[in-house]
Amino acid sequence: MSEPVLPEGVERRSIDGNERLATRGEPVYGEPTDGEWRAWNPNRSKLGAMLELGMDTGLEGGDDETVLYLGAASGTTVSHVADFAGPTYAVEFAARPARDLLEAADSRPRLFPLLKDARKPESYAHVVESDVDVLIQDVATRGQARVALENKRFLAEDGRLLLAVKARSEDVTRDPGEIFAEVRDALSVADGYEILESERLEAYHADHLGIVARPR
Ligand SMILES: C[S@@+](CC[C@H](N)C(=O)[O-])C[C@H]1O[C@@H](n2cnc3c(N)ncnc32)[C@H](O)[C@@H]1O
């Protein structure tokens, strides 16, 4: 099988003597740079890990690709996304990381930070355009499948969900494998998602599962 292609605007480049995923933009988290290119650290980013592991995210990149990103924190990953995609709506409910997120948005006119709760999509429905191409979710909260299902309303019929599931956010005492199976089942309800690919992100993030899915 051939390697899935990287989105336009994401390249493998030699930075600091290592082959690294990279995007073009202002640095955000002290990552090494080479000219206008900034390294994308997969140990700090679940989406970066999914790309490093060769998962077929369906991301294309370019000005026309719209993204809704849930759990933006201080902007580590979503800043890379806004470097290569079009309008990128970044939802984060904690005020402290959101301050850094605003800073990351300063040099990125296509990045729109929203200080909102991803469990209450109706609170940002008036801002986020409908039919977004990609819904990316990395929220450290219980009920991660529910959040993905509730935000499906924003996703185009042929769009993609890129979900990072953190087992410990659901239950620290249980086996991650069992939790991942439950999340997959919860997503796969009739009006939910069809899972296209899922892979443990263990090499970069302990007890996390990466999922690529599309609306049913
Ligand atoms: C693992 S961090 C995200 C890291 C980020 N995605 C990155 O790669 O740069 C999880 C984030 O989810 C946020 N979060 C948790 N529950 C949330 C909710 N209901 N709505 C919005 N953000 C939430 C937390 O405040 C935290 O910043």
The ligand as a MOL file (V3000), in Angstrom:
LIG
                    3D

  0  0  0     0  0            999 V3000
M  V30 BEGIN CTAB
M  V30 COUNTS 27 29 0 0 0
M  V30 BEGIN ATOM
M  V30 1 C -4.8690 17.4400 25.5470 0
M  V30 2 S -5.3510 19.0970 25.6320 0 CHG=1
M  V30 3 C -5.3940 19.6010 23.9490 0
M  V30 4 C -4.0450 19.7600 23.2760 0
M  V30 5 C -4.1980 20.3760 21.9040 0
M  V30 6 N -5.2010 19.7060 21.1310 0
M  V30 7 C -2.9210 20.3710 21.1100 0
M  V30 8 O -2.5860 19.3510 20.5180 0
M  V30 9 O -2.2720 21.3990 21.0590 0 CHG=-1
M  V30 10 C -7.0460 18.9730 25.9570 0
M  V30 11 C -7.7570 20.3040 26.0290 0
M  V30 12 O -9.1510 20.0690 26.0310 0
M  V30 13 C -9.7450 21.1130 26.7470 0
M  V30 14 N -11.1150 20.7220 27.0540 0
M  V30 15 C -11.5350 19.7250 27.8690 0
M  V30 16 N -12.8830 19.6850 27.8950 0
M  V30 17 C -13.3110 20.6660 27.0490 0
M  V30 18 C -14.5790 21.1010 26.6460 0
M  V30 19 N -15.6920 20.5160 27.1060 0
M  V30 20 N -14.6740 22.1320 25.7800 0
M  V30 21 C -13.5470 22.7340 25.3080 0
M  V30 22 N -12.3030 22.3590 25.6500 0
M  V30 23 C -12.1880 21.3320 26.5150 0
M  V30 24 C -8.8330 21.2730 27.9660 0
M  V30 25 O -9.0030 22.5270 28.5850 0
M  V30 26 C -7.4560 21.1030 27.3120 0
M  V30 27 O -6.9030 22.3460 26.9720 0
M  V30 END ATOM
M  V30 BEGIN BOND
M  V30 1 1 1 2
M  V30 2 1 2 3
M  V30 3 1 2 10
M  V30 4 1 3 4
M  V30 5 1 4 5
M  V30 6 1 5 6
M  V30 7 1 5 7
M  V30 8 2 7 8
M  V30 9 1 7 9
M  V30 10 1 10 11
M  V30 11 1 11 12
M  V30 12 1 11 26
M  V30 13 1 12 13
M  V30 14 1 13 14
M  V30 15 1 13 24
M  V30 16 1 14 15
M  V30 17 1 14 23
M  V30 18 2 15 16
M  V30 19 1 16 17
M  V30 20 1 17 18
M  V30 21 2 17 23
M  V30 22 1 18 19
M  V30 23 2 18 20
M  V30 24 1 20 21
M  V30 25 2 21 22
M  V30 26 1 22 23
M  V30 27 1 24 25
M  V30 28 1 24 26
M  V30 29 1 26 27
M  V30 END BOND
M  V30 END CTAB
M  END
